[in-house]
Amino acid sequence: MSEPQQPYHSIERKKKRAITFNICATMLSFLLALAVVSFFIKRIFFLKKDSFDQNVFVYLKQHVSDENTSIMEFLTLLGSQYFLIPAFLLLMAYYFFIRKNTWNGIRVAVVSLSSLGVMFALKMLFKRPRPDMPLLRQVEGLSFPSGHAFMSFSFFGIVIYLIYKSQFKGWKRYLAVCIFVLITLLVGISRIYLRVHYASDVIAGFCMGFMWMVITLVILRQIESRRNLRT
């Protein structure tokens, strides 16, 4: 015998609860990210304290080795323009030309381009110099927030969002999300390990990247909804 189907109103209630939970979780995460960024801005630029960053450098110094350095150099590549520009372009092409999903293609394009502009604007606003003792080589540019952290969160974050909204269900979806979250975190750790960014740069970069992605996706969702109502 087949299992009895749930009433339509019961399914709708579950959907509404899920939507409400997602909205509340996103809002709380956004506020937490904002609080973390505010904390580091006050501590670094107003109180001029960097003990947290220095303690992280001291801890990671204990784990420096040729093998670990090679791994970190590979991981940091995943947050660089050499990986992210082709990755963003391929993801856009996938949704525009293969999946024929224009709005997802637009989401990827807008998140990538706007994130790049916002990241550079924030660097110019804060103008924090990079650490003066890099592990391997000096890197040009400003330090706060970490561009690798900001942009890798933008890319892997939009991938996670698209996976979560896709047809993937069950353990496959959660496994994919966990993998991309782990990669993003490791990119950030690699920047601190190589001493081209402070820990606060990376944490702030993740938080700012998350906040900007949420703002962008909410705006695009509103535009899409209004456009659908007109058609």
N, C-alpha and C positions, 0 to 999 in steps of 0.2 A: 504493500500500500504506500502511496506517495504521502509525504508529510503535508499537513494542511498549510496553505499559504497564509502569511501574515496579512491582516487587514491593511488596506491602503493608508488609513489614518495613523496606524501604528508605525508604519515605515516612514511616513512623513514626520512624525514626532522624533524618531531616531535621527533623521537627517537634520532636523532643526537643532537637536541637542548637540550633534557633532559639529555643526556650523558655529553654534554659540561657544562651544569649548575651544574650537580653533581660533575664533576671534579673541576670546579672553586670553588664551595662551600667547597669542601674538602680541597683544597689547601689553601683557605683563613682561614679556621678553623685551619688547621695545623700551619700556620704562626702565628695566634693569640695565639694558645696554646704555641708555642715556645717563643713568646714575654712575655707571662705571667710567664712562668718558668724562663726565663732569668731575669725578673724583681725581682722575689722572691729570686733567687740565689744571685744576686747582693746585694739586701737589707739585707738579713739574714747573708750571709757568708762574705761579703766584707765590707758593711757599718755597720754591727752589730746592725741593728735596728729591734725591735720587737713590736713596738707600735700597728701595725695593729692586730697582734695576741692577744695582751693583751686586746685591746678594744673589740675584739670578745668574749673573755672569760668573760669580765665584762658584756657585753650585755646578754650572755646566762645564766649567774649566776642568773639573775632576773627571769628566767623561770624554775629554778630547783625545782622539786617537786618529791614526791615518785612515782606519776603516770607517769610523764614524764620520770623519770629515768627508770622505768620498760619498757616503750615503746622504749627508746633508747637502752636498753640492748638487746631487741629483734631485733631491726634494725641492731645493730652492728654485730649480729650473721650472718646476711645475707652477710656480707663481710669477714667472717672468713673462715678458712680452713675447719671447720666442716660442712659448707654449700657448699662452692665453689668446693671442691674436688669431693664430690658426684655429684654435679650439672654438672661439666665439664664432668665427666665420663658418666653420663646418657645422656648428649647431644651428646657426641661422639658415644655412643652405638646406639642412635636413628638414626643418619645419616649413620653409617656404616652398621647396621644390619636390621633396619626397613625401612628406606627410600632408602637404597642401593645407597646413594649418597656419593661416596668415597671422592670427593674433599671437600665437606662441612665438612665431618668428619675430614679430614686432616687439614682444616682451624681451626676447634675448637681445635684439638690436638696441633697444632703449636702455636696458640695464647696463649693457657693456659700454656704450658711448657716454651716457650720463655719469656712470661710476668713474670713468676715466677723468672726466672734467671736474667732478666734485673732489676726487682724490688730489689732483694737482692744486686745486684751489685751497684745500685744507693745508697742504704742505706749505704753500706760499703764505697762508695766514699765520701759521705757528712758527715757521722758520727755525725749527730745532735742528742743530747740527747733528750729524751722525756720530756714533762712538768713535773715539780717536785711536783705538787700538784694534783694528779688524784682525781676524784670525789669519786670513790669507792675503787679501789685497784691499786697498782703499777703494771705496765705491763713491761715486759722485752723487750729488743730490741731497735733499733734506730728509729728515728722519721721521717726523711725526705728522700723520700716522704712517705706518708701514704700507707702502704701495703694494708689496707682495701680499700682505694680509688682506688689505682692502679689496684688491682685484681678484684674488683667489676666492675670497668669500663671495664676491659678486658672481663669479663663474660657477663655482661648485654649488653656491646657494640657489642660483636659478635652475641648475640641473636637478637639485634636490626638490625644488618646488614643482618642476615639470614631472618628475617621477611620481611625486606624491599625488599629483592631479591626474596621472595617467591610469591606464588599465592594470598596471602592476598591483597585485594584491598579496596579502599575507607576508610570509617570510622573505620573499624575493624583494619586495619594496623596502622592508626594514633593513635588509642586508645591504642593498645598494645605498640607502641613506647613510648607514653607519660607515661604509667604506669612504664615501665622499666627505663626510664630516671628519673622519680620521686623516684623510689626505690634506684637508684644509688646515687642520691643527698642526700637522707635521711640517707643512710649508712655513707656518709661523715660527715653529720651534727652530727650524733650520736657519732663519734669519737672526735669531738670538744667538744660536750656537756659533755661527760664523762672525758674530759681533759686528754686524753691519746695521743692526737695529737694537734698540733697547726693548726689554720685555713690555714696557708700557706702550711703546710704539705699536707693537704687534697686537696686544690686547685691544687697544683703542682702534686699530685698523679693522679688526674683526667686528667690533661693536658698531663702528661707523658704517662699514660695509653692509652689515645686517640692517641697520636703521634706514640707510638709503634704499636698499632693495625693497624693504617693506613699503616705504613711501612711494617708490616708483610703481610697484605692482598694484597698490591701492588706487593710485591715480589712473593707471591703465585700465583697471577693472571698472572704474566709474565711466571712463570714456567708452569702453566696449559696451557696457550696459545701456548707456544713453543711445549709442548708435544702433543697438539692436531694437530698442523701443521705437526708433524712427522708421525702421525698415519693416 
